[in-house]
């Protein structure tokens, strides 16, 4: 067996998340989120996308570029279980893996073949950090990739309960309509780590060019402020 394999990034993800905090825990949870995929110069060939327009969804294979560690652990603590229970790394989707590789299913919204940056893919429902290296793209095949009867292990209860969002209309009005829906969807998923439940704490989250501050009491998330960031992260 080859102990080392060379893999090249073929593209870069451009999303609304300059930091990890607030990113949905799985792809597809917030359908309103929009992102773009820009290919690296070596792969800016429209022929490589020939036929892709016939598919509605894609598999993205990517690198956890901010979760690379020199060593690995056979067990991890999934946030879904409160961060206190250890499970085998291969029974989870933790970013801390022997090879920091992620897998996401996204909806293909548009293909623009001829731009100043070469071909660009526009997708929705992505759970990737802005600047994430994309290692490969494959079409989602409904006849073989969908298994409604599959067991979900410790995730079988489905997604966590969504929060009720209390946001002043004057703050929402600052955002474009598409960004507004996406932000509300992200906040409803509860961006906080599962082990943090302090009603007096004020949380800050970067979303695109905005800094969002909020608090959570019981099942209600209250947006406290929404301000343009003046310095890049």
N, C-alpha and C positions, 0 to 999 in steps of 0.2 A: 504493500500500500504506500501511496505517497503521503508523507507526513506533512508536507506543506504544498499548498496550491496557490498560485497567483491569480487573483481576481481583480479586474479593473472596474472602476466606476464608469458607467455608461452615461449617466445623467445626474442632475441635481434637482431635488424637490424644493419648490418655493411655496411656503405655506404661511399661515397667519401666526405661527408660533416661534418667536425668536428664542424662547426658553422652554424647558421641558414642562414647567408647571402649567397645568391647564389642558394639556393635550389629552383628547379622549383616550380611554384605556384600550380601546379596540377600534379598528376601522369600521366605518358604516354606522356608528352610533349617532353621528351628527351629519345628516345628509346635506345640510345647507353649507357646510364648509367647502370652500373652493380652493384649489391649489393648482399649480402648473409644474410641469416636468420639462426641463430644458436639457438637451443632450450636450455632452462634452464634444469638443470639435471633431474628434476622431469618429464620432458616431452620428454626425449630422447629415445623414444620407436619407432622403425621403423614401428611397426604395426599401429601407429597413422597416418601414411602417406599412408597406403595401398589403392591403387586406385587413388591416386593423380596424377600419371603419365599420366592418361587419359585426363587431363585438360591442356589447354594452358595458362590460365590466372587465377589469384587468387584475392580475396578480402582480404586485410589486415586491421584488426581493431587494432588500436594502440593508445598510449597515447601521447599527447602533453606534454612531460615530462618537457619542459622548458617554458611552458606557464600556469603553475598552479598558480592560484590566490585565495586568501581567499574569494573574493566577485565576483559577476558577474554583467554584465550590459545587459539590454534588447536590447541595440543597439550597433553596432560596425561600424567602418569605413573601408569598403573594399578597399584594395590598388588599385583594378581595376578601382575604381571610383575616383582615385586621392587622397584618404585618407581624403577627405573633406565632403563626403556625408554619413550620418548615415542611416543604414538599420537595421531591426530586426535581432538579432543574428541567429535566426532559418531560415532566408532567405539567409544566407551566409555560407561559410566554414571557417570562422575565427577560429583561435586556441583558442581564448578567449571565452570559453563557460561555461555553468553551470557544465558540465562534460567534461574535456579536452580530448575528444576522436576524433581520426581521422579515415578516411576511404580512402583507396587507392586501385586502381586496377593496378596490375602489371602483367607482362608476366613471366611465369614460364619457365626458360631456362634449368634447370638441377636439378635433385635430386641425392644427394650423401648420401646413407644410412649409410655407415660405415666409419666414420672418427674418429679422436681422440676426437672430440667434439660431437660425435653422429651424427644423421642425419643433413644434411645441405641443405637448399634450395637456389638455385641461381636464381635471378630474374633480370629483366630489367625494366626501366621506373619508378623506385621508386622515391618518393619525400620526403624521410624521413631523418632526422638527424642521423648521426652515433651514435649508442647506444640507439636508440629509443626502448622502451619496446613494444613488440607485444602482444596484448591481445587475439587475435584469428585469425585464417586463415580459409577462406571458398572458395570453388571453384566458379569461375565465370561461370554462366550458360547462354549461348548465347540466348537460346529460351525465357528466361524470363527477363534477366538483361539488354538486349539491347533494347532501345526505340528510334529509329531514329526520330520519330515524336514528341519527347518531347520538351516542351518549355524551353528556357534557361534563362528566366528572364533578369536581368541586364547584364548577360554574353552572350546574344544572338548574339552579333557581332563576337563571336569566339575569338581566341587567339589574343594577341597583335601582332602588326607588328614585325617581326624579324629584328634584327640588322644585318648589314653587318660587318663581322669580318675582321680586318686588323691585322695579326699576322706574325711577321718575321718567315720564315721557320726554321731558326736556333733555335728559341725557341720551336717551335712545335716538332722539332726533338728530344728534350730532353725527350719527353713523349712516352710511348708505344702507338702503333697504336690505341688500343681500348680506352685508356684514352684520346688520342688526339681528337678523334671524340666526345667523351662524353663532354669534356671541351668546344669544339667549339659549341656544341649544347646548353650547359648551358649558355654560354656567349651570344649566339644569342637570347635567350629568354629575355635578358636585366635584369641582377640581381639587378639593382638599385631599391630602393623604387620609386614608381611612382611619388612622389612629389619632387624628386631630379633630376635636369636637369642642372647642372653647368658644362659647357664644360671644365673648368679649374681644376676641381676637379679630383684627382687621387684616385681611389677606390682600396681596397685590398680585396681579397677573398681567403679563404683556400679551396683547392681542393685536397683531399687525402693528400699526403705528401708535397704538393706544395703550395706556396704562389703566387697568380697571382695578378698583378697590371695592371690596365687599366684605360682609360679615354673614354668618349663618347662625340662626337660632331655631332649634327644633328642625322643621322641614322647610323653612323659608330662607332663601338667600336674598339679602338686600344689597343692591348696588349703591355704594356710597359716593363714588366719583368716577368720572371717565374723562381722562385728560390726554392730550397729545404728548407723546414722548419727545423731548427736545434733544436727547442724545441717543445714539444707537447702542444696542446691547452687544 
